[in-house]
Structures are given as structure tokens and as C-alpha cells.
Amino acid sequence: MTPASEAETAEMVASAKSALRIQGGGTRNIGAQNSGTPFSTAALSGVRLYEPGALTIVAGAGTPMAEIEATLASENQRLAFEPVDHRGVLGTNGTPTIGGAVAANVSGPRRIQAGACRDSLLGVLFVDGAGRILKNGGRVMKNVTGYDLVKLMAGSWGTLGVLTEVSLKVQAIPEAAGTVTLHGLDAIAATKAMSAALGSPYDVSGAAHLPVGKDGTAVTMIRVEGLETSVAYRTEKLKALLASTGADIAITHNAATAAQEWAWVRDVTPFHNGAGDVWRISVKPTDGPQVVAAIEARAPGAQVIYDWGGGLIWVEVAPDTDVRAVVSQGHATLLRASDATKDRLRVFQPEPAPLTALSAGLRTKFDPRSILNPGLME
């Protein structure tokens, strides 16, 4: 099924007799994949409203991310939340779409400064499991259910409704970007350095640590963006602030180089084409090194990337390794693994009983027949 409008989407959902497998561009095969009828939003495509002066864009959910980015770039603007392209790490094809980014709430390194995808989301238009067309936010400020559906739909993975249109705030592309790079720090020292940078007044927009960087040695990266003179000033101040780490510190002011470096982190490039399982773990940044040490004790040879100042940890381990068993604090999602491993360990972090009951209640409210990606997040 590939509807071309909200009305067709509503009609198809309302008349469905069995489960539907909601898909955007087909780039994120995460979660339990049901055997239902494929339901694609690809034809719900196109920028419907773009107001550069108001920093707002409205587009069909199936609009390719490349089209969104090109449209914004023509006015020197961008999406603030720096969406991740999961194709490399998941080994998928397809075309990333704006609706898929919203449904998965995908957010890159700039989240520490600009917030997650849901924080840029102004409004949604979607069809629920009963075939009703619902609106919230954006040009429609009130919805009939009483819920904040804008935030609710972000990260719901198509289990509450089929997104047909999204409205997002955007931001200007800064004049310059610079990266302060520290070489040779261990995870504990790197976490302290990133925390110091993020706690400084220098408006850091990226903080990542790779125990094994491109040259095979540990590298810690701090990014700042803005006016050229401001970037130059802040990178020098950060270099001075972090001098006590004893690391070899370098500064890069080339915007193109910075973009490539941070895309490498954003898209988890070191784990592309790997044979191991990949986990995504959210933790309190100061707990990161201890969490990784516990994982490494269970899975020697684990490969790690720290993002969000240490609050997001990407881990690649040997197949069928239960990382979640040693993560006592935090939230672990199994992104890449065999179907058997996903079935055994579950993809999404198990919820406490009260949250499970709340989630079930919401799904009953919005999908009373349980036909929208049933079981995907269980």
C-alpha cells in the first residue's frame, strides 16, 4: 500500500483487516518486524510550505531527507538536530525520509546544544489506527485528544499513527565551525574534558570521544559553531581550558573538514560493514566509562564511540552478546543483530511495569485494533 494523500491513507488504514508494516524510506529495520502488509509513506512527498524568514518548513512525511536538506541549503539553513543516516551501520538501502527521522526521533551530535528531533518538531498530521486524520501543533494549535501529540509521535516508530506531514523549525547555517581535538586521552579523562567544555560559556555544539580514531589512536573532539571571529576566540579559549589534560591539542577551523569529521561520528562510520552487533546506550555522561568497562569485561574487544559528551555510547560487540545484562544504569537499544538475537534479547529497553501500562494504554487509544506496527517496540 502506498497512499498519495491523507485521505487515501485514512481510507486504507480504516479498511485494513490485518496488521500493517509502516515504512518510510526503509532505512531503519529496527524492532520486531511483523509480517503485515507493507504500508509505505513514500508517495506522501514534497515540501508543502517553506518560510525561511520564519525558520519553518512543512513537508510530507515521505519527503527524502536529501530534498529537505537541499531546500534548506538554498536559503543557507539546516535542520538543527543533525539527523543520523543509519544506512551504513544497519547495512540497509532505501532513502531516508523526514517522516522516518521524526518517527524514530533520530538526533545527531548537535543534540547537546539544539535538542533532539522532537524539540524541533512544531506540528504533525497523521492517521491513527482507526483511520482518523489528526492534527497537532504548527498551524493547528489544539487537537481533539488533549495529548501533546507532537512530542508523542516523535520516537513512536509508527505504532501510534501513520505520519503524513511534519512541521519543523530550522536554523541558519553558521558562518564558521571549528573543532578542538585532543589526542591520547583515556575514557575517564576524555569524559572530564568534554564535561569541562560543555560546562564552559563557549557554546559547544558537539563533544565526542573515540578510543580508536581514524589514525588508530584515541581522539576527543569538541565543536563550536558561529561567526568566524567568535569561533576563533572560543576554540582558543577551549584549548587553554583543556590544556591541563596534558593531551596534544589541535584546532581545525575548516568548515568542510569539520562537517566530514562530525558526519563520521554522527553516522557511526567506524561500525559500517562490521560483523558484530551494535548497541546504542544512553547514560549519564559521568557513568559512561564505568558502563563501557563493564561491557568490555563481558565482551573483550568491544569497539566504542562516545557522543553527546559521553551521554550516548555506541558499542560494537561479538554477535549474540547481551550488553544490557551489565548496563545497570541507562537505556540500551539493540540496533544491529541477527533476528534470533533480536528475538532473544529484545531490541528496545524493557520498560518498568508502570510505563508498560501507560504505553499499552496509549496504543489502545490510538490504535484500538492493534494494526500499526504491532509488537515493534515490545
Buried (B, 14 or more C-beta within 10 A) or exposed (E): BBBEEBEBBBBBBBEBEEBBBBBBBBBBBBBBBBEBBEBBBBBBBEBBEBEBEEBBBBBBBBBBBEBBBEBBEEBEBBBBBBBBBBBBBBEBEBBBBBBBBBBBBBBBBBBBBBBBBBBBBBBBBBBBBBBBBBBBBBEEEEBEBEBEBBBBBBBBBBBBBBBBBBBBBBBEBBBBBBBBBBBBBEBBBBBBBBBBBBEBEBEBBBBBBBBEBEEEEBBBBBBBBBEBEBBBBBBBBBBEBBEEBEBEBEBBBEBEEBEEBBBBBBBBBBBEEBEBBBBBBBBEBBBBBBBBEBBBEBBEEBBBBBBBBBBBBBBBBEEEBBBBEBBEEBEBBBBBBEEEBBEEBBBBBEBEEEEEEEBEEBBEBBBEBEBBBBEBBB
